[in-house]
Amino acid sequence: MGKKGKEAARERREQRRREVTLLRALPYEPHQRWWDSLAPRAVAVVTGANRGIGFEAARQLALHGLHVVLASRDAAKGQDAAGRILAEAPDDAVVSVESRQLDVADAASVEAFAAWAVETHGGIHVLVNNAGVNFNKGAHNSVEFAEQVIKTNYYGTKRMIDAMMPLMKHYPYGARIVNVSSRLGRANGRRNRIGDASLRDQLLNDNRLSEQLIDEMIMKFLEQVKQGTWSSNEWPQMYTDYSISKLAVNVYTRLMARRLSDRPEGQKIYINCFCPGWVKTAMTGWEGNISAEEGADTGVWLALLAQERLTNGKFFAERCEISF
């Protein structure tokens, strides 16, 4: 893409950003607020909610009227975050939040969280899988922590879906799972993609996509990392381990949507993923170009979609569907 093409693309992104800012200011109409019909309140769980995009998603969902569980690996930080939401809420807002310790990379922690959610709330209506890690910033591209990145970002997300899916409450509007992902995880991105054309085709073909294929891809990458033989020609060139973890999240979202598609009415679960953009958070070293409030918006929008607009197994950014 030449200089003019880049400038045009940048202007399109800025224009869409302005449009979304206007949309975000519009209140939901009463008939769109499906969560108001649930008693006592619709329950949303947001992982990694003590800061950044997770905190903003939790705050916005709470301001819309859901009861939000801020799940955080550090219990004290989660409590502080919940306290901030309560303290900063407008005087006329009836906000309901609580915090709970959760480490998505720890199977026992996820199991304990699920047991608590059933006992305390009888289940949940919304799950936002936000918890994630990235150890690369700027031009740095180390794979030193690849195993930890993939364990948290992909297997942690997968573990939460497996644990919470049986807890998703049955109701006419459908439960919602929203996975925070990244454009860096596109299988066929222009600048950051899988080098193996055959693997790309399989990942993008719903008839060939499988959990085994995803896991084999990850195992192959981690084995090459361990042996020191991985190559940026074969794997995404930027933030390689993070990009692969988000690629896995993206295609797993599509796979789960297919598995969930035949659930009967009243038991529907809708699962989608989104890219928040390059956000000014601790994960990016505060080098992003949009705020956490803006970055969380599409995820909140997906969680609250009115019934007539529900979609499944799609990838979004700035409230628009984008390609995998």
N, C-alpha and C positions, 0 to 999 in steps of 0.2 A: 504494500500500500504506500503510495507516494505521499508527499507533504500535504497536497490538497485533499487527498482522500482521508488522511488522518484528521485534518482540520474539520472536514465535513462530518466525520464520525463523532468527533468531540462535540460539535455543535448539536448533533442529533441527540447525544446523551444528555447534554445540558438542557435541551428543549424538553426531553422526557422527564428530566429531574424537576423542572419547573411545573410540568403538568401534574406530576405525582404530588408535589407540594400542595397544589390547589385541591387535588382529590382528597388528600389527607385531612384537609380543613373541613370537608363536608361531613356533617353528622350522618350517622346511619338512620334510615327511616325506621319507624316502629315495626313495619312488617319485615324488615331485614334483620332485626335483632332477635334471632332465634333463641339466643341464650337467655333472654328475659322470660321465656316461657318455662324455664326449668327451675325447680325449687329443691333446695334453698338457693343454690347458684350453680352454674356450670363451672366445672373444675378444670383448670389448665395447669399442666406441669411444664416448666421450662428448665432445661438442664443448663449448667454453666451460667446461672442467672445472677451471680454476684457482681458482674461487671459487663461492660461493653454491650454487644448486641443482645446477649441474653438478658441483661438487666433491663434494657430498653423494651424488649419484647414483653417481659413480665410487667413492666410499668404500664405500657400501653394497654395490654389485655386487662389489667386491673382497673384502669381508668374507664374502660369500656363496660365494666360491670361483672367480669368473671372473678371467681375466687382463684387466685394464682398461688401455686406452690413453687417457690424459688428453690431449686435444687442446686446445691453447691458442694464441691469437694471439701472446701474449708467451711465448717459449720459456722464459725464466728463471722466470717465474711458474708455468708448468706444471711445471717441475722441482721447484720449491719445494713445490707442491701434492702431487706424487707422493711427495716425501720426508716430508711431514706424514702422509700415509696410512700409510706404512710405519712411521714413528716412533710413531704413536698406536695402531697395531693391537694387540689383546690378545696376550699372549705365546704363547697356544696357537693363534693364527690364522696360517695359511700364506698370506700375502697376496702377490699378484703384480701389480705395476703398472709402467707406464712412461709417459713423457710424449713428446709430439711436437708440433712447431710446426704450426699450421694457422690460416689465415684463411679462413673460409667465404665471405667476400665477394670473394675473389681466385681466379679460375678456375685460374691457374697453381699456386697453393698447394694447392688441392683436388686437382688432377691429380697433383702431386708426392706428396701424402699417400696417395692411392690406390695409386700405384706402389710406395711404401714398404710399405704394408699387405700387398700381394700378395707382395712379395719377402720380407718379414719373417715374415708369419704365414700366407701362402697364402690369405688371405681373412679374413672376420670372421663372427660369429654374431649380434651385437647392435649396433645403431646407435641412440644416443640423441642426437637433434638438439636441443641445448640452447642453443647460442650465439645471442645476441640482444642488442639494444640498445634503450634507451628513454631519451629526453632530457627527459621531462616528469615532474614530481613534484608531489604535492599537488593544488592546483586549477589548476596551470599547464597550458595546452594549446596549445603552439606547434607549428607544422608546419615550422619552419625547417630541421630535419634529416630531413624526410620521406623524401627519396630514399635517404639512408644507412640509415634504419630499415628501409625495405622491401627494400633491396638485401641487408642482412644477415639480417633475420628471415625473409623469404619466399624471396627468390632464393638466399640462402645455404643454407637448408634444402633447397630444391629441387635445388640444385647437388650437395649431399652425397648426396641420394637417388640422383640420376642416376649419380654417380661410384661409389658404394659398392654399389648394387644388384647389379651384375654380380659383385661380390666376395663376396656373401653365400653362405656355404658350404651345400652341399646335405646335409641330414641329416634323419632322420625327424621331428624335433620342430619344424621350421620356423624359419627366421631371423626376427628381430624388428626392426622399426623403430619407435621411439617419438619422437614430436614434442612438444616442450614448447610449449604454446600458452597460451591464456587465455580465460576466460569473456567478456572484453571483445571477443573476436572472434566472438561469436555473431551470426549474420545477423539473427536476429529477437529479440534480447534486449529486455527491457522498457524499459530506460533507455539502451541504447547499441547502436543498430542502424542498418542501412542505411535511409535514408529512402525510397528508390525501391522500392515494393512489387513491381513487376515484376522488378527485379533480385534482390530477396530470394527470390522464388518460383523464379527460374531457379537461383540458387545452392543452394537446398534441394531441388531436383528432380534426382534422379540421371540421369534421361533427358535433361535439358537442360544439366547441368553439363559444362563442358569447360575444357581448359587455356586456350583462346582467350578464353572468357568471363572467367576469372580475370584474365588478363593485360590484357584490355581495361578491366576495372574499375580495375585499378591504374594503367594509363596515363591513364585519365580523371581519376582523383584527382590524380596527380602533375602533369598538365597544368593543372588548376585551381589547384593550389598555386603553380605557376610564374607563372600569370597573376593570382594574387591573387583568384580568384573562387570558391574553395571555400566551402562553407557547412555548418555543423553541422546544419542541417536535412536535408541530403542524406546526410551521412556520420556515423559514430559521434560522439557528443558528447564523450566522455571519452578523452583521450590518442588523438586521432583517427588519427595516422599509425601508432602502435603497434597500435591496435585493427584497422585495415585490414590490417596485415601479418599479424596473427594470424588474422583472418578468412580470409585467403588460405591460410595454413597449414592451417586446419581443413578447408576445402573441398577443398584439394589432397590432404589425407590421404584423404578419401572417394573422390576421383577415382582415386588410386593403388591403393586397396584394390580397386576395381572392375577396374582393369587387371590386377592381380595374382591375381585370384580364380580364374582358370582354369589356374594353374600346376599341374603334376602333383604327386602325392604324392612326398615326398622333396626337392622343390624349392620348397616353399611359402615365401612371405614374408608375414608378418603386420604390418600397419602400423596404428597407432592414435595418437591425440593425447590430451593431458591438460592440465588446468589445475592448477597447483600451489597456487593460492590466493594470498592477499596475504602474501607472505613477507618476513621481515626480512632483506633483502639490500641490497647497494650500489645495485642497480637501483631499489629503492623508497625509497632514502634511509633505510633501516633503520626504516621506518614501518609495516611489516607487522604482522600479528597472529599469525603462526605462524613456527616456526623453519625453517631450510633443511632440516633433517633431516626434518621433517614434510612440507614442500613436495615433496621429492624422492620420497617414499614411493610415490605412485601410479605414477610412471614406472618405478621399480624393480620394482614389482609387475607391471606390464604386460610388462616385459622378461623376467621370470622365470615367467610364467604356465605352469602345467602344461598338457600337451598337450590334455587333455580339456576345458580351460576356454578355449582360444584363441579369440580373436575378431578381427574385421578391420573397419577403417574406422569405428571408434567413437570417441566423445569421452567422457573420464572426468574425475572429480574425486572425491577421497576414496574411491577404489576403487569408485565407482559410475558407471554410465553416465549421462551427461547429454545434453541436446539440443543440436544445433548451432544 
